């Protein structure tokens, strides 16, 4: 069994997702809820 040929093209990361991220406009939350989510989000550097 032979290995597959090396990839020659690069794939745009955005093309890997079925649905594009819409950010805050994609959900209906008030400012206090949005602030809570941002302050308590885990796994980010911010």
PyMOL Python script that loads the backbone (N, CA, C, O; Angstrom):
from pymol import cmd

cmd.read_pdbstr("""\
ATOM      1  N   UNK A   1       0.853  -1.169   0.000  1.00  0.00           N
ATOM      2  CA  UNK A   1       0.000   0.000   0.000  1.00  0.00           C
ATOM      3  C   UNK A   1       0.899   1.233   0.000  1.00  0.00           C
ATOM      4  O   UNK A   1       1.817   1.347   0.812  1.00  0.00           O
ATOM      5  N   UNK A   2       0.627   2.137  -0.907  1.00  0.00           N
ATOM      6  CA  UNK A   2       1.412   3.369  -0.999  1.00  0.00           C
ATOM      7  C   UNK A   2       0.747   4.499  -0.231  1.00  0.00           C
ATOM      8  O   UNK A   2      -0.468   4.507  -0.037  1.00  0.00           O
ATOM      9  N   UNK A   3       1.562   5.451   0.203  1.00  0.00           N
ATOM     10  CA  UNK A   3       1.040   6.644   0.863  1.00  0.00           C
ATOM     11  C   UNK A   3       0.353   7.538  -0.157  1.00  0.00           C
ATOM     12  O   UNK A   3       0.704   7.512  -1.337  1.00  0.00           O
ATOM     13  N   UNK A   4      -0.621   8.326   0.281  1.00  0.00           N
ATOM     14  CA  UNK A   4      -1.260   9.259  -0.659  1.00  0.00           C
ATOM     15  C   UNK A   4      -0.261  10.339  -1.061  1.00  0.00           C
ATOM     16  O   UNK A   4       0.697  10.595  -0.331  1.00  0.00           O
ATOM     17  N   UNK A   5      -0.471  10.972  -2.209  1.00  0.00           N
ATOM     18  CA  UNK A   5       0.451  12.044  -2.626  1.00  0.00           C
ATOM     19  C   UNK A   5       0.364  13.221  -1.670  1.00  0.00           C
ATOM     20  O   UNK A   5      -0.674  13.437  -1.045  1.00  0.00           O
ATOM     21  N   UNK A   6       1.438  13.981  -1.550  1.00  0.00           N
ATOM     22  CA  UNK A   6       1.401  15.144  -0.647  1.00  0.00           C
ATOM     23  C   UNK A   6       0.403  16.193  -1.153  1.00  0.00           C
ATOM     24  O   UNK A   6       0.188  16.345  -2.356  1.00  0.00           O
ATOM     25  N   UNK A   7      -0.191  16.902  -0.206  1.00  0.00           N
ATOM     26  CA  UNK A   7      -1.140  17.958  -0.572  1.00  0.00           C
ATOM     27  C   UNK A   7      -0.384  19.122  -1.174  1.00  0.00           C
ATOM     28  O   UNK A   7       0.699  19.483  -0.714  1.00  0.00           O
ATOM     29  N   UNK A   8      -0.956  19.695  -2.191  1.00  0.00           N
ATOM     30  CA  UNK A   8      -0.310  20.816  -2.852  1.00  0.00           C
ATOM     31  C   UNK A   8      -1.055  22.126  -2.648  1.00  0.00           C
ATOM     32  O   UNK A   8      -0.502  23.193  -2.913  1.00  0.00           O
ATOM     33  N   UNK A   9      -2.274  22.067  -2.191  1.00  0.00           N
ATOM     34  CA  UNK A   9      -3.061  23.285  -2.029  1.00  0.00           C
ATOM     35  C   UNK A   9      -3.362  23.531  -0.558  1.00  0.00           C
ATOM     36  O   UNK A   9      -3.381  22.604   0.252  1.00  0.00           O
ATOM     37  N   UNK A  10      -3.595  24.782  -0.232  1.00  0.00           N
ATOM     38  CA  UNK A  10      -3.972  25.135   1.136  1.00  0.00           C
ATOM     39  C   UNK A  10      -5.467  25.399   1.164  1.00  0.00           C
ATOM     40  O   UNK A  10      -6.030  25.954   0.220  1.00  0.00           O
ATOM     41  N   UNK A  11      -6.091  25.003   2.234  1.00  0.00           N
ATOM     42  CA  UNK A  11      -7.527  25.189   2.397  1.00  0.00           C
ATOM     43  C   UNK A  11      -7.753  26.370   3.341  1.00  0.00           C
ATOM     44  O   UNK A  11      -7.117  26.470   4.390  1.00  0.00           O
ATOM     45  N   UNK A  12      -8.663  27.257   2.956  1.00  0.00           N
ATOM     46  CA  UNK A  12      -9.014  28.364   3.837  1.00  0.00           C
ATOM     47  C   UNK A  12      -9.801  27.810   5.016  1.00  0.00           C
ATOM     48  O   UNK A  12     -10.759  27.058   4.838  1.00  0.00           O
ATOM     49  N   UNK A  13      -9.385  28.191   6.229  1.00  0.00           N
ATOM     50  CA  UNK A  13     -10.034  27.671   7.428  1.00  0.00           C
ATOM     51  C   UNK A  13     -11.516  28.011   7.455  1.00  0.00           C
ATOM     52  O   UNK A  13     -12.323  27.207   7.924  1.00  0.00           O
ATOM     53  N   UNK A  14     -11.885  29.178   6.966  1.00  0.00           N
ATOM     54  CA  UNK A  14     -13.292  29.582   6.979  1.00  0.00           C
ATOM     55  C   UNK A  14     -14.147  28.653   6.112  1.00  0.00           C
ATOM     56  O   UNK A  14     -15.343  28.505   6.365  1.00  0.00           O
ATOM     57  N   UNK A  15     -13.553  28.033   5.104  1.00  0.00           N
ATOM     58  CA  UNK A  15     -14.295  27.143   4.217  1.00  0.00           C
ATOM     59  C   UNK A  15     -14.603  25.799   4.873  1.00  0.00           C
ATOM     60  O   UNK A  15     -15.396  25.024   4.338  1.00  0.00           O
ATOM     61  N   UNK A  16     -13.993  25.509   6.018  1.00  0.00           N
ATOM     62  CA  UNK A  16     -14.216  24.233   6.690  1.00  0.00           C
ATOM     63  C   UNK A  16     -15.524  24.219   7.477  1.00  0.00           C
ATOM     64  O   UNK A  16     -16.007  23.147   7.845  1.00  0.00           O
ATOM     65  N   UNK A  17     -16.093  25.364   7.736  1.00  0.00           N
ATOM     66  CA  UNK A  17     -17.298  25.457   8.540  1.00  0.00           C
ATOM     67  C   UNK A  17     -18.538  25.480   7.658  1.00  0.00           C
ATOM     68  O   UNK A  17     -18.554  26.113   6.602  1.00  0.00           O
ATOM     69  N   UNK A  18     -19.570  24.783   8.104  1.00  0.00           N
ATOM     70  CA  UNK A  18     -20.822  24.766   7.353  1.00  0.00           C
ATOM     71  C   UNK A  18     -21.518  26.113   7.469  1.00  0.00           C
ATOM     72  O   UNK A  18     -22.060  26.628   6.491  1.00  0.00           O
ATOM     73  N   UNK A  19     -21.501  26.681   8.672  1.00  0.00           N
ATOM     74  CA  UNK A  19     -22.135  27.967   8.916  1.00  0.00           C
ATOM     75  C   UNK A  19     -21.069  28.970   9.331  1.00  0.00           C
ATOM     76  O   UNK A  19     -20.283  28.705  10.240  1.00  0.00           O
ATOM     77  N   UNK A  20     -21.040  30.097   8.680  1.00  0.00           N
ATOM     78  CA  UNK A  20     -20.085  31.137   9.037  1.00  0.00           C
ATOM     79  C   UNK A  20     -20.455  31.744  10.385  1.00  0.00           C
ATOM     80  O   UNK A  20     -21.635  31.889  10.707  1.00  0.00           O
ATOM     81  N   UNK A  21     -19.455  32.092  11.159  1.00  0.00           N
ATOM     82  CA  UNK A  21     -19.703  32.730  12.452  1.00  0.00           C
ATOM     83  C   UNK A  21     -20.324  34.101  12.213  1.00  0.00           C
ATOM     84  O   UNK A  21     -19.851  34.872  11.378  1.00  0.00           O
ATOM     85  N   UNK A  22     -21.377  34.393  12.948  1.00  0.00           N
ATOM     86  CA  UNK A  22     -22.047  35.679  12.791  1.00  0.00           C
ATOM     87  C   UNK A  22     -21.800  36.599  13.975  1.00  0.00           C
ATOM     88  O   UNK A  22     -22.276  37.734  13.999  1.00  0.00           O
ATOM     89  N   UNK A  23     -21.048  36.103  14.966  1.00  0.00           N
ATOM     90  CA  UNK A  23     -20.762  36.937  16.114  1.00  0.00           C
ATOM     91  C   UNK A  23     -22.013  37.288  16.890  1.00  0.00           C
ATOM     92  O   UNK A  23     -22.972  36.517  16.924  1.00  0.00           O
ATOM     93  N   UNK A  24     -22.001  38.451  17.511  1.00  0.00           N
ATOM     94  CA  UNK A  24     -23.128  38.850  18.352  1.00  0.00           C
ATOM     95  C   UNK A  24     -24.412  39.061  17.557  1.00  0.00           C
ATOM     96  O   UNK A  24     -25.502  38.831  18.083  1.00  0.00           O
ATOM     97  N   UNK A  25     -24.308  39.487  16.321  1.00  0.00           N
ATOM     98  CA  UNK A  25     -25.530  39.734  15.547  1.00  0.00           C
ATOM     99  C   UNK A  25     -26.326  38.452  15.309  1.00  0.00           C
ATOM    100  O   UNK A  25     -27.505  38.518  14.960  1.00  0.00           O
ATOM    101  N   UNK A  26     -25.709  37.298  15.489  1.00  0.00           N
ATOM    102  CA  UNK A  26     -26.393  36.042  15.264  1.00  0.00           C
ATOM    103  C   UNK A  26     -27.216  35.568  16.437  1.00  0.00           C
ATOM    104  O   UNK A  26     -27.898  34.547  16.340  1.00  0.00           O
ATOM    105  N   UNK A  27     -27.171  36.278  17.534  1.00  0.00           N
ATOM    106  CA  UNK A  27     -27.955  35.872  18.697  1.00  0.00           C
ATOM    107  C   UNK A  27     -28.550  37.097  19.379  1.00  0.00           C
ATOM    108  O   UNK A  27     -28.006  38.198  19.291  1.00  0.00           O
ATOM    109  N   UNK A  28     -29.651  36.894  20.046  1.00  0.00           N
ATOM    110  CA  UNK A  28     -30.335  38.003  20.699  1.00  0.00           C
ATOM    111  C   UNK A  28     -30.057  37.958  22.199  1.00  0.00           C
ATOM    112  O   UNK A  28     -30.744  37.250  22.936  1.00  0.00           O
ATOM    113  N   UNK A  29     -29.065  38.703  22.650  1.00  0.00           N
ATOM    114  CA  UNK A  29     -28.769  38.810  24.077  1.00  0.00           C
ATOM    115  C   UNK A  29     -28.601  40.275  24.431  1.00  0.00           C
ATOM    116  O   UNK A  29     -28.207  41.092  23.598  1.00  0.00           O
ATOM    117  N   UNK A  30     -28.906  40.592  25.671  1.00  0.00           N
ATOM    118  CA  UNK A  30     -28.717  41.973  26.099  1.00  0.00           C
ATOM    119  C   UNK A  30     -27.251  42.197  26.479  1.00  0.00           C
ATOM    120  O   UNK A  30     -26.475  41.245  26.556  1.00  0.00           O
ATOM    121  N   UNK A  31     -26.885  43.420  26.711  1.00  0.00           N
ATOM    122  CA  UNK A  31     -25.495  43.778  26.982  1.00  0.00           C
ATOM    123  C   UNK A  31     -24.962  43.104  28.241  1.00  0.00           C
ATOM    124  O   UNK A  31     -23.806  42.680  28.265  1.00  0.00           O
ATOM    125  N   UNK A  32     -25.780  42.997  29.289  1.00  0.00           N
ATOM    126  CA  UNK A  32     -25.335  42.370  30.540  1.00  0.00           C
ATOM    127  C   UNK A  32     -25.033  40.886  30.335  1.00  0.00           C
ATOM    128  O   UNK A  32     -24.046  40.372  30.862  1.00  0.00           O
ATOM    129  N   UNK A  33     -25.876  40.207  29.576  1.00  0.00           N
ATOM    130  CA  UNK A  33     -25.647  38.788  29.302  1.00  0.00           C
ATOM    131  C   UNK A  33     -24.395  38.609  28.463  1.00  0.00           C
ATOM    132  O   UNK A  33     -23.582  37.726  28.739  1.00  0.00           O
ATOM    133  N   UNK A  34     -24.233  39.434  27.448  1.00  0.00           N
ATOM    134  CA  UNK A  34     -23.049  39.359  26.591  1.00  0.00           C
ATOM    135  C   UNK A  34     -21.778  39.600  27.405  1.00  0.00           C
ATOM    136  O   UNK A  34     -20.783  38.905  27.203  1.00  0.00           O
ATOM    137  N   UNK A  35     -21.791  40.556  28.304  1.00  0.00           N
ATOM    138  CA  UNK A  35     -20.638  40.850  29.159  1.00  0.00           C
ATOM    139  C   UNK A  35     -20.313  39.647  30.052  1.00  0.00           C
ATOM    140  O   UNK A  35     -19.147  39.283  30.207  1.00  0.00           O
ATOM    141  N   UNK A  36     -21.352  39.030  30.640  1.00  0.00           N
ATOM    142  CA  UNK A  36     -21.165  37.836  31.469  1.00  0.00           C
ATOM    143  C   UNK A  36     -20.515  36.715  30.662  1.00  0.00           C
ATOM    144  O   UNK A  36     -19.581  36.069  31.136  1.00  0.00           O
ATOM    145  N   UNK A  37     -20.997  36.488  29.468  1.00  0.00           N
ATOM    146  CA  UNK A  37     -20.443  35.430  28.619  1.00  0.00           C
ATOM    147  C   UNK A  37     -18.968  35.702  28.332  1.00  0.00           C
ATOM    148  O   UNK A  37     -18.137  34.801  28.443  1.00  0.00           O
ATOM    149  N   UNK A  38     -18.646  36.925  27.969  1.00  0.00           N
ATOM    150  CA  UNK A  38     -17.254  37.269  27.663  1.00  0.00           C
ATOM    151  C   UNK A  38     -16.356  37.134  28.891  1.00  0.00           C
ATOM    152  O   UNK A  38     -15.215  36.686  28.772  1.00  0.00           O
ATOM    153  N   UNK A  39     -16.851  37.514  30.063  1.00  0.00           N
ATOM    154  CA  UNK A  39     -16.038  37.465  31.281  1.00  0.00           C
ATOM    155  C   UNK A  39     -15.843  36.046  31.801  1.00  0.00           C
ATOM    156  O   UNK A  39     -14.853  35.772  32.479  1.00  0.00           O
ATOM    157  N   UNK A  40     -16.761  35.148  31.500  1.00  0.00           N
ATOM    158  CA  UNK A  40     -16.682  33.798  32.049  1.00  0.00           C
ATOM    159  C   UNK A  40     -16.282  32.752  31.007  1.00  0.00           C
ATOM    160  O   UNK A  40     -16.281  31.557  31.304  1.00  0.00           O
ATOM    161  N   UNK A  41     -15.950  33.174  29.822  1.00  0.00           N
ATOM    162  CA  UNK A  41     -15.572  32.235  28.755  1.00  0.00           C
ATOM    163  C   UNK A  41     -14.270  31.532  29.122  1.00  0.00           C
ATOM    164  O   UNK A  41     -13.318  32.163  29.581  1.00  0.00           O
ATOM    165  N   UNK A  42     -14.242  30.245  28.916  1.00  0.00           N
ATOM    166  CA  UNK A  42     -13.046  29.458  29.237  1.00  0.00           C
ATOM    167  C   UNK A  42     -12.313  29.091  27.947  1.00  0.00           C
ATOM    168  O   UNK A  42     -12.925  28.991  26.883  1.00  0.00           O
ATOM    169  N   UNK A  43     -10.996  28.892  28.051  1.00  0.00           N
ATOM    170  CA  UNK A  43     -10.224  28.429  26.921  1.00  0.00           C
ATOM    171  C   UNK A  43      -9.783  29.510  25.969  1.00  0.00           C
ATOM    172  O   UNK A  43      -9.393  29.204  24.842  1.00  0.00           O
ATOM    173  N   UNK A  44      -9.830  30.757  26.372  1.00  0.00           N
ATOM    174  CA  UNK A  44      -9.345  31.837  25.517  1.00  0.00           C
ATOM    175  C   UNK A  44      -8.278  32.615  26.258  1.00  0.00           C
ATOM    176  O   UNK A  44      -8.135  32.495  27.475  1.00  0.00           O
ATOM    177  N   UNK A  45      -7.533  33.411  25.515  1.00  0.00           N
ATOM    178  CA  UNK A  45      -6.442  34.188  26.106  1.00  0.00           C
ATOM    179  C   UNK A  45      -6.901  35.561  26.555  1.00  0.00           C
ATOM    180  O   UNK A  45      -6.058  36.380  26.918  1.00  0.00           O
ATOM    181  N   UNK A  46      -8.183  35.853  26.551  1.00  0.00           N
ATOM    182  CA  UNK A  46      -8.620  37.195  26.851  1.00  0.00           C
ATOM    183  C   UNK A  46      -9.311  37.309  28.092  1.00  0.00           C
ATOM    184  O   UNK A  46      -9.735  38.403  28.464  1.00  0.00           O
TER     185      UNK A  46
END
""", "prot")
cmd.dss("prot")
cmd.show_as("cartoon", "prot")
cmd.util.cbc("prot")
cmd.orient("prot")
